[in-house]
Amino acid sequence: MKFVAVVLALIISLVAIELPCPTAQAANNTAEVNLTANVVSLLSVTTNDARQITVKGATLNGWLDDLGGFDSVDVSFEWGTTSDSLDKETRPRLKRRAGAFSARLQRLSPNTTYYFRAKAEGDGTIVYGDEFNFTTKKPFWWFWWWR
């Protein structure tokens, strides 16, 4: 004999599982089993494009997708002038729910490419978004000097 257990899957759909039921005596006997699944969400962050890029500054943008079960997490950006060495970090900001966050970089060098990625940290667990880059604008005098 078989019994049917209904399981709430992580993808939030119902799944029927048939398993042998050794205690069933007759052909039509069934047993119901209720299973509880603990859905574990993972801490997740996304890097978005930099905006408001000027000669000496830019605004970095990110999105905290999921707190991963933490009550709050710190979000920030790691950044630098080479892709393999993001040696600077913006000041962490505490977030208690998913959503957008940003940080303004200032006193940057003109006409320079910078690399950055979003970072989220909750109780020692650290995750990163994809790496993006932007180039600060050339100063106005640059155009006239090269003409």
C-alpha positions in Angstrom: 0.0 0.0 0.0 1.0 3.6 -0.4 0.2 6.8 1.4 0.3 10.3 0.1 2.2 13.0 1.8 1.7 16.6 0.7 4.9 18.7 1.0 5.2 22.4 0.6 8.3 22.7 -1.6 10.7 25.5 -1.4 9.4 26.8 -4.7 6.0 27.4 -3.0 4.2 24.7 -4.9 2.5 21.5 -3.8 4.2 18.2 -4.4 2.6 14.8 -3.8 4.9 12.0 -2.7 3.8 8.4 -2.7 5.6 6.1 -0.2 5.0 2.5 0.8 2.8 2.1 3.9 3.7 -1.1 5.7 1.0 -0.8 8.3 -1.9 -0.6 5.8 -3.9 -3.9 5.9 -6.4 -3.6 3.1 -6.0 -2.5 -0.5 -7.8 0.9 0.1 -6.3 1.9 3.4 -4.3 5.1 3.3 -2.5 7.1 5.9 -2.0 10.9 5.9 1.2 12.4 6.9 1.7 16.2 7.3 5.2 17.4 6.8 6.4 20.8 7.7 9.2 22.4 5.7 11.2 25.3 7.0 11.9 27.6 4.1 15.3 29.1 4.5 15.9 32.3 2.7 19.5 33.4 1.9 21.1 36.8 2.4 21.2 38.3 -1.1 22.4 41.6 -2.5 22.5 43.1 -6.1 24.8 45.7 -7.5 23.2 48.3 -9.8 24.6 50.9 -12.1 26.4 53.9 -10.8 24.5 57.2 -11.4 25.2 60.9 -11.2 28.7 60.4 -12.5 30.7 63.7 -12.6 34.3 64.7 -12.9 35.1 63.9 -9.3 32.1 61.8 -8.0 29.5 59.1 -8.5 26.6 57.6 -6.7 26.8 53.8 -6.2 23.5 51.9 -6.1 22.5 48.5 -4.8 19.5 46.5 -3.8 19.2 44.3 -0.7 17.1 41.4 -2.1 16.7 39.4 1.1 17.8 39.6 4.7 18.2 35.9 4.8 16.5 35.5 8.1 18.5 38.2 9.9 16.6 41.0 11.7 19.0 43.5 10.2 22.1 43.6 8.0 24.8 46.1 7.1 25.1 47.1 3.5 28.0 48.9 1.8 30.1 49.0 -1.3 33.7 47.8 -1.9 35.4 49.8 -4.6 38.8 50.6 -6.1 40.6 51.4 -9.3 41.5 47.8 -10.3 39.1 45.0 -10.7 41.1 42.5 -8.6 41.7 44.9 -5.7 38.6 46.6 -4.3 40.5 48.0 -1.4 38.1 50.7 -0.2 34.7 50.4 1.4 31.9 52.9 2.0 30.5 53.3 5.5 28.2 50.4 6.3 24.5 51.3 6.6 22.1 49.3 8.7 19.0 48.0 6.9 16.0 46.2 8.5 14.2 45.3 5.3 14.9 44.6 1.6 15.2 47.6 -0.7 17.4 50.1 -2.4 20.6 51.7 -0.9 23.2 54.0 -2.2 26.5 55.7 -1.3 28.1 58.8 -2.8 31.8 58.7 -3.7 33.5 62.1 -3.8 37.0 63.4 -4.4 37.6 60.9 -7.2 40.2 61.4 -10.0 38.8 62.7 -13.4 38.7 60.4 -16.4 39.4 57.3 -14.2 37.7 53.9 -14.2 36.5 52.7 -10.9 35.2 49.2 -10.0 32.7 48.4 -7.3 30.3 45.8 -5.9 27.5 45.8 -3.3 28.1 44.0 0.0 25.7 42.8 2.7 26.8 41.4 6.1 24.6 39.8 8.7 26.1 38.3 11.9 29.3 37.3 10.2 27.7 36.1 6.9 28.9 38.2 4.0 27.6 38.2 0.4 28.5 40.3 -2.6 26.7 41.5 -5.7 28.3 41.4 -9.2 31.1 43.8 -9.9 30.3 46.9 -12.0 32.4 49.8 -13.2 32.1 53.4 -14.2 34.5 56.1 -15.5 34.5 59.6 -14.1 34.0 62.4 -16.6 36.8 64.3 -18.3 37.1 67.9 -17.0 35.9 70.6 -19.5 39.5 71.9 -20.0 40.5 68.4 -21.2 38.4 68.9 -24.3 40.1 72.2 -25.2 43.5 70.9 -24.4 43.2 68.0 -26.9 41.7 70.1 -29.7 
